[in-house]
Each structure stands twice: as structure tokens, then as C-alpha cells.
Amino acid sequence: MKRAVVLGGGGVVGVAWLTAIVGTLLENGIDLREADLVVGTSAGSMVGTRIAAGQDVREPTARPLVVPMPDEGPDMAVLGQIFGHWSAMETVTAADCAKIGGWALGARTAPEADWIAATGGALGVDDWPATGLRISTVDAETGERFLWGASDGVSVQRAVAGSCSVPGLFPPVELAGRPHVDGGVWSGTHADAAAAIAPGIVVVIAPITEGTAAFGALADRALAEEVRVCEKAGAKVIVVQPLAAEQEAFGPDLMSGAAAPNAAAAGVDRARALAANELAEWNA
């Protein structure tokens, strides 16, 4: 039976929560590194790349996660446009994603090189892992989604940086000659990509939901459709999203480093329960 793991976006807080869950599951006998395919979006692309590369996420990355920002700070007017439009979307279209991408292209951000070094370059993964890995981005000009892999001719570090490029906050990243932004603009998870391997089980761990982000309801609707695609392909899908206590631990700002320890602690508690219940069949 083939197995897939899907790790969703969620900022600095999401990285902490996902890392704690994956590491605690490992301590409890559930090794998600055994997956045949890992799909990562934004925060999930960072943790997912480490899993696919066989790293023990309980060990620190090559460099601590430090978010580079321009000296003048982000352009709040541009951010207001982006997140206002993003939150108001009922469904995801390429036209809407292109509109968000257009604003992102004109935003004041840190240099691209600094962003790549802080994200994909910080993981200690120099090349695409042997395990199947797909990393999502969105073309900032066309709004088309991409799911990058080892055969696509881009570096894994740049793909991760592009997947993490929250529009308006961080710089678009050039991939195959095109500017790309956060895959979360299209979907917080891209779980439907897992259907390509006809898995028996798909585990989706998604920090973003209606209670954790302004566009969380949109992400929930996208995920529901993605689950249907995987189920149609014959998979059992287990979705893990933050419960009320975890949402409280996250706080209102998913980019808050101060909230990361609380999110990690909540992830440890959640993973222990998951290992004893919903995810016990991972090893079956």
C-alpha cells in the first residue's frame, strides 16, 4: 500500500506545529518519512522537504528560521489589498491568483537571495530527495499553480522559497524563468496531488483552517474538494487540523515567532493523541 503525506501552509507558527507533530509521531512509532510521496505547501514545504530527505525533524535545521524583512517594513497598503481580496474569494481562480500575484510583484520586500537563504537554504537539503516530493507555488503573473518535483529543472531550495513567499510580505522567487509566490494562494494543502500515486492512505496535516486565518474558510473549501479527489482514487484520507486549544496557542498572527513555542507544545499533545488513535494504522 502506498502512503502519502500532505503538509499545509501556516507561517512560522505552522512550521513549529508541523515540526512538533512529525517529531512526536516519530517518538511514538509513526515515521512519516516512510511515505511514498510528500506534498508540501509554504510552511509545509519546509517541513515536508526535511521529511522527504530523511531528516529527523527533532534535530535543528542548518540555520534557525529568521524571516528577512525590508528596513522600512512591509507596505501595509499593499498587504491590505492582497489579504482583503484573498479573504473575500469564494473559490480559487487563476485570475484571482494573478491579481494577488500582481500586487506581490510591486510590493516592498527583502531581496530574493536573502529569502532563499532563510527558507530553502536553511534546511540542509542541497538536492531533491529520492523520496517523491512535490512543492506547490503559484505563477505571480498567470495565477497558474505549479507542483514542482525532481525532474522539473529547478533547485529544491528555490522551490521551497517560492512556496513560502507570502505575497506582499516576501519576494516572489524566480523558478524556470517565471516569478512565483506562495502555493497557499491557490490552496493551503494541494492534497489532490497525492492522488497521482493511487495511495491507500493520505495523511493531511493542515495548520490553516477557518479558525486560524482570515482566508481559512477558503482553504477549508479547497481541502474538502481535494479530499474528494483522493477518495475517488481509492485513498483513505485522514485530515489533521488544529483543534480549539491549538488555535488558541497559535494566536492571531501565524508569522509570530513568539507564538511558535506554544504552537509546538500544542503539537506535541496533539501528536500523542493521533499516534494512539487516527494514525495508528500508518504502520498497518
C-alpha positions, -999 to +999 in steps of 0.1 A: +000+000+000+013+034-010+012+062+015+012+100+011+018+129+035+005+163+028+017+192+049+000+226+046+009+262+050+008+282+082+037+306+086+063+305+114+036+291+137+028+264+113+064+253+109+066+249+147+033+230+149+040+207+120+076+200+132+063+191+167+037+168+153+060+150+130+087+146+156+064+134+183+048+109+160+082+096+153+088+092+190+056+072+192+064+048+164+049+066+134+076+076+109+061+098+082+094+096+064+083+062+052+058+080+028+060+073-009+051+109-016+053+141+003+033+172-008+044+205+008+029+240+007+046+270+022+054+261+059+047+225+049+072+227+021+100+233+046+090+205+070+080+182+041+114+186+024+131+176+056+109+145+058+114+135+022+152+140+027+151+115+057+160+141+083+149+138+119+129+169+124+136+168+161+171+180+152+175+217+143+178+229+108+211+240+093+202+276+103+174+289+126+144+303+108+148+341+106+123+360+085+141+388+065+121+420+061+130+453+043+144+480+065+113+501+061+090+472+069+063+458+047+039+480+027+007+478+047-014+493+019-004+465-005-009+439+022-044+453+028-052+449-009-038+414-010-054+399+021-086+418+016-090+402-018-077+368-007-101+366+022-131+376+001-126+349-026-154+323-026-134+299-049-099+300-063-094+311-099-062+317-118-075+353-124-078+360-087-044+344-080-028+366-108-044+397-092-028+388-059+005+380-077+005+413-095+003+432-062+030+409-048+053+418-077+051+455-068+055+451-030+084+462-009+103+431+003+137+418+013+160+407-015+152+374-032+186+359-023+181+367+014+147+350+013+160+318-004+188+316+022+163+319+051+139+293+038+150+266+014+187+273+020+183+269+058+171+232+057+204+215+050+190+198+019+210+206-012+192+185-038+158+169-044+154+138-022+150+103-036+115+101-019+088+116-041+083+153-032+060+179-047+063+216-037+035+240-046+038+275-059+017+300-080+029+319-110+026+355-100+017+367-134-007+340-148-021+327-115-014+291-125-004+266-098+027+245-101+037+213-082+075+211-086+094+179-084+129+165-090+125+163-128+114+200-133+148+216-135+146+240-105+165+237-073+147+224-043+159+254-023+144+278-047+111+258-049+108+259-011+115+297-011+088+302-038+063+281-019+069+302+012+067+336-005+036+350+012+025+377-013+032+412-001+054+401+027+082+382+009+098+384-025+085+364-055+111+338-064+121+331-100+115+295-110+122+284-146+123+320-156+090+330-141+081+348-108+064+326-083+046+332-049+032+311-021+014+280-032-011+288-004-026+314-026-042+286-046-047+261-018-034+256+018-027+220+010-028+208-026-038+174-013-052+163-047-016+159-059-014+128-037-039+110-059-013+107-086+003+077-069-030+060-061-023+058-024-041+036+001-038+063+028-032+100+027-024+120+059-031+157+056-018+180+083-030+215+077-024+244+101-047+268+082-084+264+088-113+288+094-102+295+130-065+303+122-065+326+092-087+352+075-088+331+044-091+298+063-127+291+051-114+293+015-086+269+024-112+245+040-133+245+009-103+238-013-092+209+010-127+194+010-126+191-028-090+177-027-101+151-002-129+140-026-103+137-054-081+114-032-110+093-021-121+089-057-087+075-064-092+049-036-074+065-007-084+068+029-078+104+039-070+114+074-072+152+079-055+168+109-063+204+116-058+224+148-085+220+174-097+248+197-068+246+221-043+246+193-059+275+176-057+294+209-020+285+211-014+298+176-027+333+184-038+358+158-005+361+138+008+330+120+041+348+114+047+354+151+079+338+164+067+345+199+038+322+194+059+293+180+068+277+213+031+275+223+022+261+189+049+235+192+037+224+227+002+221+214+015+200+185+032+176+209+000+170+228-020+165+195+005+141+180+004+118+211-034+115+207-030+110+169-005+082+174-028+063+197-059+068+175-063+082+140-028+075+128-023+041+144-030+024+111+000+041+094+021+010+102-006-015+092 
